[in-house]
Amino acid sequence: MSCPSPYQGSILQGAQDPRVPRTESDQLVETLRTRGVDVRYDVYEDEGHGFTNRNNELQAYEQIADFLKHHLRTHEQT
């Protein structure tokens, strides 16, 4: 039986973010994945540093909740 990686992460990125350029997040995600970290990476094309679009914000909260439910269940089973 294989065990899931003990490391997981979820990164939310605004494509128009002036403080954290998307290229930096892309590099971080790529590095983590090459090291075996399970990373969910969601990019919001019309957002900057923080949410201004309420629909994007609600979608992000749903994705975060799904990520946590999945990984907390997986952790409980090990």
N, C-alpha and C positions, 0 to 999 in steps of 0.2 A: 504494500500500500504506500503510495506516495503522499507526502505531507505537503500542504500548501506552504508557500513562502511565509515566514513570520512577518514579513515587511510588506505593507501595502500603503498606497497613497492616492490621493485625489487632488488634482490640480485644476483650478479654474483660471482661465486666462482671457482677458479682454484683448482682442487683436489690435485695438487702437490705444493700448496702455502706454502712456509716455514715460512712466516710472519703471516698469518692468517690461522691456521689449519682448515680443513674442519669441524672437530668436533665442533669448535666454531660457525661456520656459521650454522651448523645443529641445534645447541642448540638455537641460536638466532631466526631462522625461526620457530622452534617448539614453542618457548615462544610467539612470536608475533601472531602466528596462534591461540594459545589457548586463547589469549586476543582479538580475533576477527579481527585481522588485515589481510587484503587480501595481501598475499605475493607471488610474483612470485620468484621462486628459480631455477636458472639455474647453473648447475655444469658442468665445462669443464674439463674432465678427463685428458687431455694432456696439461693443462696450469698450470702455477705457479701464481706468483703475478704480474699480467699484461699479456697481450696477446703477444704471439710470433707467433702464427699461424694466418695468415691473414684471412683464411676462418672462424675461430672461432670468430675473431673480427667483421667481417661483419655480421655473424649470430647474435652476441650479439647486434649490433646496430639495426638490424631488430626487434629483440625481445623487445628491449627498446622502439622503435618507436611504436610497436603494443601495448605494455603495456600503454604507454602514450595516444595513440589515444583512447583506450578503456576507460581509467579512466577519461580522459578529457571530452569525450562524456557523460559518466555517470554523471559526475559532472554538466555539462551544463543542463542536463535534470531534476535535482533536484531543 
